[in-house]
Amino acid sequence: MRSSLEIWDMARGQARVVLQTDCHIEAPNWSPCGSYLLVNGEGRLFRVPLDAPALQAVDLEGVGRLNNDHGISPDGKTWVISSHHRGAGSEIYLVPAGGGMPQRVSPEAPSWWHGWSPDGRTLAYVAARGGSRVIDVYTLPVDGGTERRLTNGEGHCDGPDYSPDGHAIYYNCDRDGHAQIWVMASDGTDQRKLFADNFVNWFPHPSPCGQHVIYLAYPPGTLGHPADLPVAICRMDPDGGNRQRLIEMNGGQGTMNVPNWAPDGSAFAYVRYALPG
């Protein structure tokens, strides 16, 4: 099987397989109600019910070319997707949970969604603006308004995800040479690196219970966040301490690009890939 959708139980320290498929699927989200996962594959969005796992295609009214930057609102009523549908680069859309007509909310392209504030009012995402190729972190009110730039070209920044109290945003940035895990206040102030090691670290996701942050560790020297590499999902305390490697596997791009925790913080979902060749 090409893709293995799995769940890691934090208390037991072990994984279970939810679904395996020859389709290349990516980036599981866990619904706030706990009953289903959301993944993308081949430019489409799929719902995976946990009581009877299967890839259920979602009707997005003709909007396709999705990438792996999607998620679910805290109240579970709205989904957010990132799509190249209009051919202008990735753009962010909101869609009613279950499917329907997506509504574009990002003011410009390219924009890639990554986080939703716990109060449901704000989206966090990364974008390049003004013809620059530099990727920075931005926020935007869900109901519309002016986007706010939180980082300012200090390096490639990616993967912003809110702490469970909404006061902080975790993200990765390579401003010191290679991608490491950073945190800042939700208004962009007090930016600080949590630790330094030789691994190339991406996509931090704080747990809803506030006890853990997981992230994806690439081998030293990796450029960007490619697929099909020997990676590890690591956990740490919210302050960067007590780091440990939980899972080692073939993965990378698509393994856990977006928020993937169970609503109670007891487990998280991810995708493992078959070895190439």
VENHURA-V363256 format. One record per helix or strand of 2 or more residues. SS is the DSSP state (2 for helix, 1 for strand). FROM is the first residue (numbers start at 0). LEN is the number of residues. Records with the same first field share a line. If there is no record, write none. Layout:
SS: FROM-LEN  FROM-LEN
This chain:
1: 2-7  13-8  24-6  35-6  43-6  55-2  70-2  77-6  90-6  102-2  110-6  121-6  135-6  147-2  156-6  167-6  179-6  191-2  199-7  212-6  228-8  243-8  266-7
